[in-house]
Amino acid sequence: MDNLSSEETQLRARQITDESLESTRRILGLASESQDVGIKTITMLDEQGEQLNRIEEGLDQINKDMREAEKTLTELNKCCGLCVCPCNRTKNFDIFFLSSYS
């Protein structure tokens, strides 16, 4: 580098500065893109969390409805509306449900 003239040195310095500036611009662009992706990811995760909460609420309602149906069926199986006949006795819903899907 000692044998480079003053103009060549300045030209090389400008070239390095330009390259550095362009590199910095690319880095800023990538950082901005990464930030956008992060924001979209957080938004999607929030929406998915809400969706899972709605699904869980739906499952809770189904469970409640099944228990109510079990009570109604038990009432319908009562002999003269007083007691369940031994021949019509069914397993408890929870036991039946858990054993069916285990």
C-alpha positions in Angstrom: 0.0 0.0 0.0 3.0 2.3 0.4 3.4 2.6 -3.4 -0.2 3.8 -3.9 -0.7 7.4 -4.7 -2.7 9.7 -2.6 -5.6 9.6 -5.1 -5.5 5.8 -5.2 -5.6 5.7 -1.4 -8.6 8.0 -1.3 -10.3 6.0 -4.0 -9.7 2.8 -2.1 -10.9 4.5 1.1 -14.1 5.6 -0.6 -14.6 2.1 -2.1 -14.3 0.5 1.4 -16.6 3.1 2.8 -19.2 2.4 0.1 -18.9 -1.3 0.6 -19.3 -0.9 4.3 -22.4 1.4 3.8 -24.0 -1.1 1.4 -23.3 -3.9 3.9 -24.9 -1.9 6.7 -28.0 -1.2 4.5 -28.3 -4.9 3.8 -28.1 -5.7 7.5 -30.7 -3.1 8.3 -33.0 -4.6 5.6 -32.5 -8.1 7.1 -33.2 -6.8 10.6 -36.4 -5.1 9.4 -37.5 -8.3 7.7 -36.7 -10.4 10.8 -38.8 -7.9 12.9 -41.7 -8.3 10.5 -41.5 -12.1 10.6 -41.4 -12.0 14.4 -44.4 -9.7 14.6 -46.4 -12.0 12.2 -45.3 -15.1 14.2 -46.5 -13.5 17.5 -49.8 -12.6 15.9 -50.3 -16.1 14.5 -49.4 -17.7 17.9 -51.9 -15.4 19.6 -54.6 -16.3 17.1 -53.8 -20.0 17.5 -54.0 -19.7 21.3 -57.4 -18.1 21.0 -58.5 -20.9 18.7 -57.3 -23.6 21.2 -59.2 -21.8 23.9 -62.4 -21.9 21.8 -61.8 -25.6 21.0 -61.3 -26.3 24.7 -64.6 -24.5 25.5 -66.3 -26.5 22.9 -65.0 -29.8 24.3 -66.1 -28.7 27.8 -69.6 -28.0 26.4 -69.7 -31.4 24.7 -68.7 -33.1 28.0 -71.4 -31.1 29.8 -74.0 -32.1 27.2 -72.9 -35.8 27.4 -73.3 -35.8 31.2 -76.8 -34.2 30.8 -77.7 -36.9 28.2 -76.5 -39.6 30.6 -78.7 -38.3 33.3 -81.7 -38.1 30.9 -81.1 -41.7 29.8 -80.8 -42.9 33.4 -84.2 -41.2 34.1 -85.7 -42.9 31.0 -84.5 -46.3 32.1 -86.1 -46.1 35.5 -88.9 -48.6 36.1 -92.1 -46.6 36.8 -89.9 -43.6 37.3 -88.6 -44.8 40.6 -85.5 -46.9 40.2 -83.2 -48.4 37.6 -84.0 -52.0 36.8 -80.9 -54.2 37.2 -81.2 -55.4 33.7 -81.2 -51.9 32.3 -78.3 -50.6 34.4 -75.4 -49.2 32.4 -71.9 -48.2 33.3 -71.2 -44.7 34.4 -70.5 -42.5 31.5 -67.0 -41.6 32.6 -66.0 -45.2 33.0 -67.5 -46.1 29.7 -66.0 -43.1 27.9 -62.5 -43.6 29.4 -62.4 -47.4 28.6 -63.6 -46.8 25.1 -60.8 -44.4 24.2 -57.9 -45.8 26.2 
